[in-house]
Amino acid sequence: MSDESTEYYTLICDEPSHEVVLIDCGTREMDVTRAVRKVTGLSLWHSRVLARQAPVTLLGGLSAHRAQSAAALLQSAGAEAKWGQEPERGASTAPSL
């Protein structure tokens, strides 16, 4: 019998992941659609579908700087968008009973 032991480590990132949420498309739908296309790299058609589905999370796993830049681009196109830290995986958003 071998006496092998297994060690487990938890990796901790220096910077948490951030996400960009499109809250509302606003009145300038085509401008916002183009902005969605620019930040996501999706086709114009898919970008339009996403813009119309607001509120929707467009991007995740970003640095704070990239998330802030993407949200600013969307806002300059007329959208209501926000960026923030992604919720931790496994974290429940439903209230506990």
C-alpha positions as CSV (number, residue, x, y, z in Angstrom):
1,M,0.0,0.0,0.0
2,S,1.3,3.5,-0.8
3,D,0.9,6.3,1.6
4,E,-0.1,9.0,-0.8
5,S,-2.0,12.0,0.4
6,T,-3.9,14.5,-1.7
7,E,-3.7,18.2,-1.1
8,Y,-6.4,20.7,-2.2
9,Y,-5.9,24.4,-2.7
10,T,-8.3,27.2,-3.2
11,L,-7.1,29.8,-5.7
12,I,-7.9,33.4,-4.9
13,C,-7.8,36.0,-7.6
14,D,-6.4,39.4,-6.9
15,E,-9.2,41.0,-8.8
16,P,-12.8,39.7,-8.8
17,S,-14.7,39.3,-12.1
18,H,-17.1,42.0,-13.2
19,E,-20.1,42.0,-15.5
20,V,-22.0,44.4,-17.7
21,V,-25.8,44.5,-17.5
22,L,-27.9,46.3,-20.1
23,I,-30.9,47.5,-18.0
24,D,-32.8,49.4,-20.7
25,C,-32.3,50.0,-24.4
26,G,-33.8,53.5,-24.3
27,T,-35.2,55.4,-27.3
28,R,-32.0,55.0,-29.5
29,E,-32.4,51.3,-30.2
30,M,-30.2,51.2,-33.3
31,D,-27.4,53.1,-31.6
32,V,-27.6,50.8,-28.6
33,T,-27.7,47.7,-30.9
34,R,-24.5,48.9,-32.6
35,A,-22.9,49.4,-29.2
36,V,-24.0,46.0,-28.0
37,R,-22.4,44.6,-31.2
38,K,-19.2,46.4,-30.5
39,V,-18.8,45.3,-26.9
40,T,-19.9,41.7,-27.5
41,G,-18.6,40.9,-31.0
42,L,-22.0,39.4,-31.9
43,S,-23.8,39.8,-35.2
44,L,-26.1,42.8,-35.6
45,W,-29.1,40.6,-35.5
46,H,-28.0,38.9,-32.2
47,S,-27.1,42.3,-30.8
48,R,-30.6,43.6,-31.6
49,V,-32.2,40.6,-30.0
50,L,-30.1,41.1,-26.8
51,A,-30.9,44.9,-26.7
52,R,-34.6,44.1,-26.9
53,Q,-34.4,41.6,-24.1
54,A,-33.2,44.1,-21.5
55,P,-32.5,43.7,-18.6
56,V,-29.9,41.2,-19.7
57,T,-26.3,40.5,-18.7
58,L,-24.2,41.1,-21.8
59,L,-20.7,40.3,-20.6
60,G,-19.1,38.6,-17.6
61,G,-15.6,37.7,-16.4
62,L,-14.2,41.1,-17.1
63,S,-11.7,43.3,-15.3
64,A,-13.1,46.4,-13.7
65,H,-11.6,48.6,-16.3
66,R,-13.0,46.6,-19.3
67,A,-16.5,46.4,-17.6
68,Q,-16.5,50.1,-16.9
69,S,-15.5,50.9,-20.5
70,A,-18.2,48.7,-22.0
71,A,-20.9,50.2,-19.8
72,A,-19.7,53.7,-20.7
73,L,-19.9,52.8,-24.4
74,L,-23.5,51.6,-24.0
75,Q,-24.5,54.6,-22.0
76,S,-23.0,57.0,-24.6
77,A,-25.3,55.2,-27.2
78,G,-28.3,56.0,-25.0
79,A,-28.7,52.8,-23.0
80,E,-29.1,52.4,-19.3
81,A,-26.3,50.1,-18.4
82,K,-24.4,49.2,-15.3
83,W,-21.3,47.3,-14.4
84,G,-20.3,45.6,-11.1
85,Q,-18.8,42.7,-9.5
86,E,-20.2,39.3,-10.5
87,P,-22.0,37.5,-7.8
88,E,-20.0,34.6,-6.4
89,R,-20.7,31.2,-7.9
90,G,-23.1,29.2,-5.8
91,A,-24.3,32.3,-4.0
92,S,-28.1,32.3,-3.8
93,T,-30.0,35.3,-4.7
94,A,-33.3,34.0,-3.3
95,P,-34.1,35.0,0.3
96,S,-33.7,32.2,2.8
97,L,-36.8,31.0,4.6
